[in-house]
Amino acid sequence: MNDAQNSSSPAVTIAGSPSPKAPGGPVARRVARALAEIFSPGYVVAALLLAVAATSAESLSQAITMVLIAVTATSVLPMFYIVRGVRRGRWTDKHVIVHSQRRWPLLIVLLSTAGGTVALALAGAPRQLLALIAAMLASLLVAVPITLLLHWGISIHALVAAGTAVALCVVFGPALLVTVPVAVAVGWARVRLGEHTTAQVVAGSLVGAAATGLLFPLLAG
């Protein structure tokens, strides 16, 4: 799930109350907004799963099947649920920045990812792909309770960006360290837009990096 807000929405804190105007001039804000949208968690997760499935599947047909299952569970279904909620007036925007509205979207992301993990296991997914989605699920099991129970919003943008950068290095080698600055830029964007604190971005980055840097290779064997 994304944790940005539309440019037309008022600035709010993670708890849903008004926040001070985000720092930086209009150019910096436009750059930050573009980064947040381009590297939206749903898109990034889908691209990562596609890359890992393509390298780990035994055949093209298996790769396509596994990608369909994984991307549907982790991106398509949650995004469909959230967009439908926006159209029905349940959420203020497609990124659900208001904390009081985030319970069900976050739970749907968590449950859908868990369902995708089970579906991939039953479908005989390659071990590397299964390990990756399991690591994603583990990161959500940390981030979602903290956000919902402690009312402290770990940045999902930062979690996914950092986790993806580390996962790419695990799968493709140190050459993909070039993706780390992108993850840093995404974290900067969340702070620049005033939608997360530095601590929330750092926390998200640590959770995502730990899940794909430690748990992912451990499960992948």
C-alpha positions in Angstrom: 0.0 0.0 0.0 1.2 3.5 -0.7 1.6 6.0 2.1 1.6 9.2 0.1 -1.3 11.6 -0.4 -2.6 13.3 -3.5 -1.2 16.8 -4.3 -4.8 18.0 -4.0 -5.2 16.7 -0.5 -4.5 18.8 2.6 -1.3 18.1 4.5 -2.0 15.7 7.4 0.1 13.9 9.9 0.0 10.1 10.2 -2.6 10.5 12.9 -4.8 12.5 10.5 -4.5 15.9 12.1 -3.2 19.0 10.2 0.5 19.2 9.9 2.8 22.2 9.3 3.5 23.0 5.7 6.2 20.7 4.4 9.6 22.2 4.0 11.2 23.1 0.6 10.2 25.1 -2.4 7.8 24.2 -5.2 10.5 22.5 -7.3 11.6 20.3 -4.4 8.0 19.4 -3.7 7.4 18.5 -7.3 10.5 16.3 -7.3 9.4 14.7 -4.0 5.9 14.1 -5.3 7.2 12.5 -8.5 9.5 10.2 -6.6 6.7 9.1 -4.3 4.4 8.4 -7.2 6.9 6.7 -9.5 8.2 4.5 -6.7 4.8 3.8 -5.2 5.0 0.6 -3.2 2.5 -1.3 -5.3 4.5 -0.7 -8.5 7.9 -1.4 -7.0 6.7 -4.7 -5.4 5.2 -5.8 -8.7 8.5 -5.0 -10.6 10.6 -6.8 -8.0 8.4 -10.0 -8.1 8.5 -10.0 -11.8 12.3 -9.8 -11.8 12.8 -12.5 -9.3 10.2 -14.8 -11.0 11.9 -14.3 -14.3 15.3 -15.5 -13.0 14.1 -18.3 -10.7 11.3 -20.0 -12.7 12.1 -23.1 -14.6 10.0 -22.1 -17.7 8.3 -19.1 -19.2 4.8 -20.5 -18.4 5.8 -21.1 -14.7 7.2 -17.5 -14.5 4.0 -16.1 -15.9 1.8 -18.1 -13.5 3.9 -17.2 -10.5 4.0 -13.5 -11.4 0.2 -13.4 -11.8 -0.3 -15.0 -8.4 2.2 -12.9 -6.6 1.4 -9.6 -8.2 -2.4 -10.1 -7.8 -2.0 -10.8 -4.1 0.6 -8.1 -3.2 -0.5 -5.3 -5.5 -3.6 -5.7 -7.6 -6.1 -6.8 -5.0 -5.0 -4.3 -2.3 -5.0 -1.5 -4.9 -8.4 -2.4 -6.1 -9.8 -2.5 -2.6 -8.3 0.9 -1.8 -9.4 2.6 -5.1 -12.9 1.3 -4.6 -12.9 2.7 -1.1 -11.9 6.1 -2.4 -14.7 6.1 -5.0 -17.2 5.2 -2.3 -15.9 8.0 0.0 -14.4 5.6 2.7 -10.9 7.1 2.3 -9.8 10.6 1.5 -7.3 9.5 -1.2 -5.9 6.5 -2.9 -2.8 6.5 -0.6 -4.8 6.6 2.6 -2.6 9.0 4.4 -5.1 9.7 7.2 -4.2 7.3 10.0 -7.7 6.8 11.2 -8.7 5.4 7.8 -5.7 3.0 7.5 -6.9 0.0 9.5 -8.7 -1.9 6.8 -6.4 -1.1 3.9 -3.4 -2.2 5.9 -5.2 -5.4 7.1 -6.2 -6.2 3.5 -2.6 -5.7 2.3 -1.4 -8.1 5.1 -4.1 -10.7 4.5 -3.8 -10.6 0.7 0.0 -11.0 0.9 -0.4 -13.9 3.3 -2.9 -15.5 0.9 -0.5 -15.0 -1.9 2.3 -16.7 0.1 0.1 -19.7 0.6 -1.1 -19.8 -3.0 2.5 -19.7 -4.3 3.5 -22.5 -1.9 0.6 -24.6 -3.1 1.4 -23.8 -6.7 5.0 -25.1 -6.3 6.6 -21.7 -6.8 10.4 -21.5 -7.1 12.0 -21.3 -3.6 13.6 -17.9 -4.2 10.2 -16.3 -5.2 8.5 -18.0 -2.3 11.2 -16.8 0.1 10.8 -13.2 -1.2 7.1 -13.0 -0.7 7.5 -14.6 2.8 10.1 -12.0 3.7 7.6 -9.3 2.5 4.9 -10.8 4.7 7.3 -10.8 7.7 8.0 -7.1 7.2 4.3 -6.3 7.1 3.8 -8.3 10.3 6.2 -5.9 11.9 5.0 -2.6 10.3 1.2 -3.1 10.4 0.8 -3.7 14.2 3.1 -0.8 15.0 1.1 1.5 12.8 -2.3 0.3 14.0 -1.7 -0.4 17.6 1.0 2.2 18.5 -0.4 4.8 16.1 3.1 5.5 14.8 3.2 5.3 11.0 6.2 3.4 9.7 6.7 4.6 6.1 5.7 1.8 3.7 7.3 3.7 0.8 10.6 3.5 2.7 10.1 -0.1 3.7 9.5 -1.2 0.2 12.2 0.9 -1.4 14.9 -0.2 1.0 13.7 -3.8 0.9 13.7 -3.8 -2.9 17.2 -2.4 -3.1 18.6 -5.0 -0.8 16.6 -7.8 -2.5 18.0 -6.8 -5.9 21.5 -7.0 -4.4 20.9 -10.4 -3.0 19.5 -11.8 -6.3 21.7 -10.0 -8.8 24.8 -9.1 -6.9 26.6 -5.9 -5.7 26.2 -4.2 -9.0 22.6 -3.4 -7.9 23.9 -1.3 -5.1 23.2 1.5 -7.5 19.5 1.2 -6.4 20.4 2.2 -2.9 20.4 6.0 -3.7 17.0 5.6 -5.2 15.7 4.2 -1.9 17.4 7.1 0.0 15.7 9.5 -2.4 12.3 8.0 -1.8 12.8 8.3 2.0 13.9 12.0 1.4 10.7 12.5 -0.5 8.5 11.3 2.3 10.1 13.6 4.7 10.2 16.5 2.3 6.4 16.2 1.6 5.8 16.3 5.4 4.0 12.9 5.3 6.5 11.1 7.5 9.1 12.0 10.0 12.7 11.1 9.6 12.4 8.4 12.3 9.4 6.8 10.5 11.4 6.7 7.3 14.4 5.2 9.0 12.3 2.6 10.8 10.6 1.6 7.5 13.9 1.3 5.8 15.4 -0.8 8.6 12.4 -3.2 8.6 12.4 -3.6 4.8 16.2 -4.0 4.6 16.3 -6.6 7.4 13.5 -8.6 5.9 15.1 -8.9 2.5 18.7 -8.8 3.6 18.5 -11.4 6.4 15.3 -13.4 6.1 15.0 -13.6 2.4 18.4 -15.2 1.7 17.9 -17.4 4.8 14.6 -18.8 3.4 15.9 -19.0 -0.1 18.7 -21.3 1.1 
